[in-house]
Amino acid sequence: MRPVSVAITGGIGAGKSETLKAFARHGAATISSDEIVHRLLREDDEVKQAIVDRLGRIVLRKGEIDRSRVANIVFRDREKLAWLEALLHPRVSAVYLQWREEQDAPVTATEVPLLFEAGTASNFDAVVVVTAPDDARRERSEVATTDREARLIPDEEKVRQADFAYVNDGSLDELDSFVAGVVEQLSRRAT
C-alpha cells in the first residue's frame, strides 16, 4: 500500500524546513523539492544545457550551475522565472512521485514551497501550511521575502486550502508536538 503523502508549504522563513525535520523525527520518509531541484541542476544534463542556453554561460561556476546566479537573473525577470519553473516543476514532480513509490514508511512528507502556485497539490493526500508573523520570517530568512513573495498566493488562501495549518511563532518543541499530532492522524489513514 502506498504511504499517505503530505506536502509542507508556506512562505519564506515560515519554518517549512524545520517542519520537514520534525516529520522525519516522527517516522515519516522525507524529501525536499529544493533538494530535488539541486539534484536536477547537478545531475540532469538536459536541464543544465537548457538553463545555459536560455540564461547564458554567466550562470556557470566551475562548469556547474550556480543557483545564486540563476536566482539573480530569474527573480528580476518574470518571463525567465516562468520559463525556469516550467522547465523544473514537471521534472520535480516526476522525481518526487518515483521517490514516493519507493518508500515503505506509512507517511511521506515533502517540503514544496510553490505547491499551490505550481498546481501540484493533487499529488498529495494532505497539505500542511506553515505560517509565521512577518518579523519572525524576516529574522529566519537570508533572502528578501518581499520581492520573492509578491507573486505567491497569500498565506490566508493557502490555509483555507490546507488540511492542517500551523502558526510557527513558538518553540521547536511546540512545532514538534504539532507535527506529532499530524503524523498520528495521517498514520491512521495509512492502516
Rosetta silent file (secondary structure, phi, psi, omega in degrees, C-alpha in Angstrom):
SEQUENCE: MRPVSVAITGGIGAGKSETLKAFARHGAATISSDEIVHRLLREDDEVKQAIVDRLGRIVLRKGEIDRSRVANIVFRDREKLAWLEALLHPRVSAVYLQWREEQDAPVTATEVPLLFEAGTASNFDAVVVVTAPDDARRERSEVATTDREARLIPDEEKVRQADFAYVNDGSLDELDSFVAGVVEQLSRRAT
SCORE:     score description
SCORE:     0.000 S_00000001
   1 L     0.000  137.887 -179.535    0.000    0.000    0.000 S_00000001
   2 L   -68.331  142.006  176.990    1.231    3.477   -0.902 S_00000001
   3 L   -64.126  156.425  170.610    2.200    5.757    2.013 S_00000001
   4 E   -72.831  126.835 -175.543   -0.014    8.688    2.929 S_00000001
   5 E  -105.443  133.140  179.148    1.706   11.656    1.312 S_00000001
   6 E  -124.556  136.343  174.482    1.790   15.095    2.868 S_00000001
   7 E  -102.309  138.019  175.294    3.083   18.329    1.366 S_00000001
   8 E  -109.194  123.737 -179.785    4.513   21.033    3.608 S_00000001
   9 E  -138.284  169.963 -179.417    4.190   24.542    2.221 S_00000001
  10 E   154.888  177.225 -176.396    4.262   28.148    3.367 S_00000001
  11 L   -74.964  172.662  178.073    6.074   31.411    2.881 S_00000001
  12 L   -62.524  129.461  177.235    9.787   32.150    3.043 S_00000001
  13 L    79.159    8.602 -179.304   11.063   31.843    6.604 S_00000001
  14 L   -76.436  -25.319  179.889    7.866   30.291    7.957 S_00000001
  15 L   115.446   25.523 -179.714    9.637   27.128    9.098 S_00000001
  16 H   -60.897  -42.749 -178.074    8.988   24.578    6.365 S_00000001
  17 H   -65.755  -41.487  176.712   12.436   23.003    6.720 S_00000001
  18 H   -64.859  -36.277  177.644   12.100   22.636   10.491 S_00000001
  19 H   -64.894  -42.209  177.825    8.660   21.124    9.957 S_00000001
  20 H   -61.023  -42.748  177.397   10.136   18.620    7.498 S_00000001
  21 H   -60.915  -38.857  178.874   12.804   17.680   10.067 S_00000001
  22 H   -64.938  -40.077  176.170   10.060   17.146   12.655 S_00000001
  23 H   -59.535  -42.576  178.444    8.223   14.806   10.276 S_00000001
  24 H   -61.695  -42.786  179.128   11.442   12.786    9.900 S_00000001
  25 H   -61.278  -26.617 -178.759   11.828   12.588   13.691 S_00000001
  26 L   -99.413   19.870  168.858    8.314   11.149   13.858 S_00000001
  27 L    95.096    1.408  178.674    8.993    8.389   11.347 S_00000001
  28 L   -79.377  146.357  168.269    7.964    9.907    8.025 S_00000001
  29 E   -76.816  134.405 -173.803   10.096    9.417    4.947 S_00000001
  30 E  -130.333  150.323  173.030   11.085   12.928    3.882 S_00000001
  31 E  -155.863  152.190  179.002   12.424   14.798    0.882 S_00000001
  32 E  -109.877  139.790  176.173   12.502   18.449   -0.094 S_00000001
  33 H   -64.582  -30.752  175.060   11.569   19.738   -3.520 S_00000001
  34 H   -62.505  -39.127  177.359   14.546   22.103   -3.196 S_00000001
  35 H   -61.275  -41.270  178.606   16.728   19.025   -2.707 S_00000001
  36 H   -64.950  -43.545  178.695   15.274   17.563   -5.914 S_00000001
  37 H   -59.919  -45.668  179.714   15.928   20.834   -7.788 S_00000001
  38 H   -58.492  -41.948  178.827   19.533   20.871   -6.552 S_00000001
  39 H   -64.443  -42.821  178.446   19.971   17.309   -7.789 S_00000001
  40 H   -61.548  -41.839 -179.435   18.488   18.164  -11.185 S_00000001
  41 H   -66.484  -29.742  178.921   20.813   21.157  -11.520 S_00000001
  42 H   -83.508  -39.607 -164.706   23.820   18.958  -10.683 S_00000001
  43 H  -113.062  -19.557 -175.328   22.958   15.746  -12.494 S_00000001
  44 L   -93.974  102.059 -176.182   20.442   16.327  -15.301 S_00000001
  45 H   -60.966  -34.691  179.134   22.447   17.314  -18.377 S_00000001
  46 H   -64.710  -42.709  177.889   19.300   18.267  -20.312 S_00000001
  47 H   -64.491  -47.946 -179.162   18.247   20.690  -17.551 S_00000001
  48 H   -58.284  -46.351 -178.842   21.727   22.154  -17.252 S_00000001
  49 H   -64.863  -41.226  179.774   22.026   22.700  -21.009 S_00000001
  50 H   -61.834  -40.614 -179.933   18.564   24.277  -21.252 S_00000001
  51 H   -66.586  -44.185  178.572   19.415   26.741  -18.464 S_00000001
  52 H   -64.034  -42.838  179.787   22.728   27.706  -20.050 S_00000001
  53 H   -60.686  -40.044 -175.894   21.062   28.065  -23.468 S_00000001
  54 H   -82.702  -42.223 -171.997   18.342   30.327  -22.044 S_00000001
  55 H  -102.826  -14.901  177.991   20.208   32.333  -19.383 S_00000001
  56 L    99.212  164.193 -177.321   23.760   32.279  -20.708 S_00000001
  57 H   -67.586  -12.341  179.074   27.094   30.928  -19.521 S_00000001
  58 H   -60.287  -21.231 -179.152   27.084   33.518  -16.730 S_00000001
  59 H   -79.306   -4.786 -179.003   25.058   31.016  -14.649 S_00000001
  60 E   -93.543  144.174  169.835   28.025   28.636  -14.563 S_00000001
  61 E  -137.383  118.651 -177.761   30.707   28.488  -11.891 S_00000001
  62 L    54.608   38.437  176.212   33.436   25.904  -12.406 S_00000001
  63 L    80.759   -0.761 -179.691   31.278   24.209  -15.035 S_00000001
  64 E  -115.178  155.167  176.596   28.276   23.760  -12.747 S_00000001
  65 E   -66.359  127.523  176.813   25.024   25.703  -12.465 S_00000001
  66 L   -98.287  108.889 -174.567   25.366   28.346   -9.733 S_00000001
  67 H   -59.049  -36.755 -178.996   21.937   28.633   -8.119 S_00000001
  68 H   -68.265  -34.462  176.652   22.573   32.129   -6.766 S_00000001
  69 H   -68.207  -40.913  176.505   23.479   33.378  -10.238 S_00000001
  70 H   -61.871  -46.398 -179.295   20.334   31.806  -11.662 S_00000001
  71 H   -59.526  -42.076 -179.939   18.265   33.361   -8.860 S_00000001
  72 H   -60.633  -31.505  179.357   19.733   36.800   -9.502 S_00000001
  73 H   -80.391  -53.371 -169.737   18.570   36.579  -13.108 S_00000001
  74 H   -74.842  -29.369 -179.232   15.161   34.947  -12.800 S_00000001
  75 L   -77.843   -2.188  175.055   13.850   36.798   -9.760 S_00000001
  76 L  -107.207   -3.299 -175.330   14.282   40.061  -11.683 S_00000001
  77 L  -140.900  102.460 -175.361   12.580   38.828  -14.836 S_00000001
  78 H   -58.917  -35.217 -179.968    9.143   37.226  -14.519 S_00000001
  79 H   -65.293  -43.990  178.972    9.302   35.732  -18.006 S_00000001
  80 H   -67.838  -36.620  176.930   12.585   33.951  -17.284 S_00000001
  81 H   -63.703  -45.503  178.481   11.263   32.798  -13.907 S_00000001
  82 H   -60.799  -40.281  177.874    8.129   31.374  -15.529 S_00000001
  83 H   -61.794  -46.860 -178.706   10.332   29.601  -18.101 S_00000001
  84 H   -62.832  -42.937  178.493   12.546   28.103  -15.383 S_00000001
  85 H   -64.017  -39.125  177.385    9.565   26.941  -13.354 S_00000001
  86 H   -64.798  -31.793  176.517    8.009   25.367  -16.459 S_00000001
  87 H   -71.223  -45.146 -170.380   11.297   23.535  -17.027 S_00000001
  88 H   -87.762  -41.633 -172.139   11.730   22.327  -13.450 S_00000001
  89 H   -55.252  -46.994  178.918    8.264   21.744  -11.957 S_00000001
  90 H   -62.500  -36.176  179.809    7.268   18.741  -14.110 S_00000001
  91 H   -69.852  -41.893  177.774   10.664   17.129  -13.507 S_00000001
  92 H   -60.541  -45.085  178.840   10.495   17.759   -9.751 S_00000001
  93 H   -60.681  -43.325 -179.623    7.022   16.182   -9.658 S_00000001
  94 H   -63.351  -44.185  178.662    8.207   13.143  -11.628 S_00000001
  95 H   -63.743  -43.604  179.448   11.220   12.612   -9.343 S_00000001
  96 H   -60.545  -49.029 -177.327    9.023   13.051   -6.257 S_00000001
  97 H   -61.360  -39.560  176.357    6.379   10.589   -7.451 S_00000001
  98 H   -63.835  -46.111  178.693    9.046    7.988   -8.238 S_00000001
  99 H   -58.131  -45.729 -177.944   10.672    8.537   -4.816 S_00000001
 100 H   -58.900  -40.347 -179.026    7.300    8.209   -3.062 S_00000001
 101 H   -65.695  -21.586 -177.998    6.621    4.846   -4.697 S_00000001
 102 L   -89.346   -3.908 -175.246    9.924    3.545   -3.299 S_00000001
 103 L   -90.067  147.384  176.226    9.117    4.404    0.343 S_00000001
 104 L  -117.450    4.660  174.388    7.794    1.945    2.901 S_00000001
 105 L   -70.579  152.659  179.649    7.094    4.380    5.754 S_00000001
 106 L   -68.008  -23.116 -178.591    3.379    4.885    6.486 S_00000001
 107 E  -132.679  136.512  169.488    3.765    8.642    5.825 S_00000001
 108 E  -114.107  142.137  178.282    5.899   10.597    3.375 S_00000001
 109 E  -128.005  135.975 -176.668    6.457   14.328    3.844 S_00000001
 110 E  -134.782  130.489  175.550    7.758   16.696    1.222 S_00000001
 111 E   -82.569  119.839 -176.951    8.610   20.381    1.501 S_00000001
 112 L  -132.180   88.093 -176.101    7.040   22.120   -1.505 S_00000001
 113 L   -55.688  -37.722 -176.284    7.355   25.922   -1.300 S_00000001
 114 L  -106.350   37.130 -175.694    5.344   26.535   -4.508 S_00000001
 115 H   -52.877  -56.988 -176.939    2.760   23.780   -4.010 S_00000001
 116 H   -74.621  -37.810 -179.578   -0.340   25.795   -4.886 S_00000001
 117 H   -63.889  -35.011 -179.526    1.431   28.093   -7.343 S_00000001
 118 H   -85.955   -8.341  179.369    2.741   25.095   -9.313 S_00000001
 119 L    71.313   30.864 -176.195   -0.623   23.354   -9.211 S_00000001
 120 L  -107.741   11.068 -179.469    0.807   20.182   -7.679 S_00000001
 121 H   -58.982  -29.093 -178.919   -1.389   19.845   -4.582 S_00000001
 122 H   -67.909  -11.503  176.403   -3.239   16.967   -6.262 S_00000001
 123 H   -76.063   -5.938 -171.196   -0.045   14.872   -5.959 S_00000001
 124 L  -124.282  152.416  177.240   -0.617   14.705   -2.180 S_00000001
 125 L   -82.712  -26.680 -178.617   -3.120   13.199    0.215 S_00000001
 126 E  -149.809  155.007  179.326   -2.798   16.070    2.703 S_00000001
 127 E  -127.239  131.991  172.993   -1.334   19.567    2.878 S_00000001
 128 E  -110.398  124.413  174.822    0.290   21.258    5.873 S_00000001
 129 E  -106.268  127.430  177.638    0.653   25.036    5.670 S_00000001
 130 E  -109.117  124.622  176.952    3.182   26.640    7.999 S_00000001
 131 E  -120.919  168.435  176.802    2.867   30.370    8.571 S_00000001
 132 L  -159.251  154.569  176.028    4.688   32.817   10.828 S_00000001
 133 L   -60.051  150.138 -176.988    4.499   36.511   11.655 S_00000001
 134 H   -53.800  -43.068 -177.510    6.374   38.756    9.211 S_00000001
 135 H   -64.174  -39.233  178.089    9.029   39.805   11.736 S_00000001
 136 H   -66.092  -40.284 -179.683    9.856   36.174   12.584 S_00000001
 137 H   -65.068  -41.675  178.956   10.059   35.266    8.904 S_00000001
 138 H   -63.399  -38.062  178.405   12.429   38.130    8.146 S_00000001
 139 H   -65.201  -36.437 -174.908   14.687   37.046   11.028 S_00000001
 140 H   -82.022  -23.783 -170.707   14.784   33.447    9.788 S_00000001
 141 L  -101.038  138.683  176.925   15.308   34.102    6.093 S_00000001
 142 L   -87.494  -14.696 -178.841   18.520   35.035    4.336 S_00000001
 143 L  -106.017  155.447  178.544   16.668   36.140    1.203 S_00000001
 144 L   -67.896  124.487 -177.131   14.435   39.139    0.752 S_00000001
 145 H   -81.104  -32.768 -173.800   10.871   37.990    1.261 S_00000001
 146 H   -61.611  -50.622 -177.645    9.068   40.950   -0.285 S_00000001
 147 H   -63.482  -44.975 -174.300   10.383   40.566   -3.843 S_00000001
 148 H   -77.375  -26.876 -175.812   10.040   36.813   -3.998 S_00000001
 149 H   -92.680   -8.128 -178.541    6.664   36.555   -2.284 S_00000001
 150 L   -58.451  -29.221 -176.326    4.856   39.237   -4.278 S_00000001
 151 L   -93.994   -0.054 -174.463    3.906   36.581   -6.859 S_00000001
 152 L   -92.791  156.740  174.474    2.815   33.946   -4.331 S_00000001
 153 L   -65.741  134.726 -179.592   -0.635   33.006   -3.113 S_00000001
 154 L   -61.592  149.956 -179.903   -1.247   34.731    0.266 S_00000001
 155 H   -52.788  -40.162 -177.620   -0.899   32.622    3.419 S_00000001
 156 H   -58.814  -40.435  179.097   -4.597   33.083    4.235 S_00000001
 157 H   -69.839  -39.611  177.634   -5.595   31.413    0.967 S_00000001
 158 H   -61.441  -42.890  179.809   -3.094   28.587    1.493 S_00000001
 159 H   -60.976  -40.642  179.248   -4.508   27.976    4.976 S_00000001
 160 H   -61.242  -32.479 -177.432   -8.042   27.766    3.516 S_00000001
 161 H   -89.741   -7.652 -173.623   -6.869   25.053    1.118 S_00000001
 162 L   -84.594  156.994  171.617   -4.824   23.130    3.703 S_00000001
 163 L   -86.458  -31.531  179.068   -5.739   20.069    5.714 S_00000001
 164 E  -137.707  142.357  177.015   -3.518   21.231    8.593 S_00000001
 165 E  -137.570  145.244 -178.694   -2.180   24.697    9.416 S_00000001
 166 E  -140.524  128.301  173.445    0.333   25.845   11.998 S_00000001
 167 E   -89.688  110.022 -173.444    1.380   29.342   13.045 S_00000001
 168 L   -88.896   75.083  179.781    5.077   28.883   13.762 S_00000001
 169 L  -123.906   15.985 -179.483    5.634   31.590   16.361 S_00000001
 170 L  -120.804 -147.641 -176.698    6.649   29.434   19.309 S_00000001
 171 L   -87.019  166.159  174.630    9.328   26.935   20.226 S_00000001
 172 H   -64.371  -31.871  176.806   10.654   23.985   18.253 S_00000001
 173 H   -63.506  -37.750  178.306    9.051   21.733   20.869 S_00000001
 174 H   -67.735  -41.573  175.972    5.656   23.240   20.063 S_00000001
 175 H   -61.347  -44.669  179.695    6.238   22.695   16.342 S_00000001
 176 H   -59.660  -40.963  179.169    7.345   19.132   17.081 S_00000001
 177 H   -64.437  -42.843  176.732    4.177   18.499   19.084 S_00000001
 178 H   -59.050  -48.385 -178.090    2.011   19.777   16.224 S_00000001
 179 H   -63.327  -39.649  178.381    3.815   17.520   13.734 S_00000001
 180 H   -57.065  -41.888  178.540    3.489   14.513   16.070 S_00000001
 181 H   -65.511  -40.406  178.610   -0.280   15.008   16.032 S_00000001
 182 H   -65.313  -46.161 -179.729   -0.388   15.290   12.246 S_00000001
 183 H   -61.174  -40.857  178.116    1.730   12.158   11.786 S_00000001
 184 H   -59.886  -46.476  179.500   -0.533   10.273   14.193 S_00000001
 185 H   -64.293  -43.592 -178.011   -3.644   11.275   12.225 S_00000001
 186 H   -69.627  -33.916  178.450   -2.064   10.501    8.868 S_00000001
 187 H   -64.283  -34.649  176.980   -0.707    7.148   10.088 S_00000001
 188 H   -65.084  -33.100  177.621   -4.247    6.099   10.976 S_00000001
 189 H   -67.103  -31.924 -175.235   -5.248    6.813    7.362 S_00000001
 190 H   -73.597  -22.345 -175.640   -2.439    4.526    6.154 S_00000001
 191 L   -92.540    0.000    0.000   -3.672    1.494    8.057 S_00000001
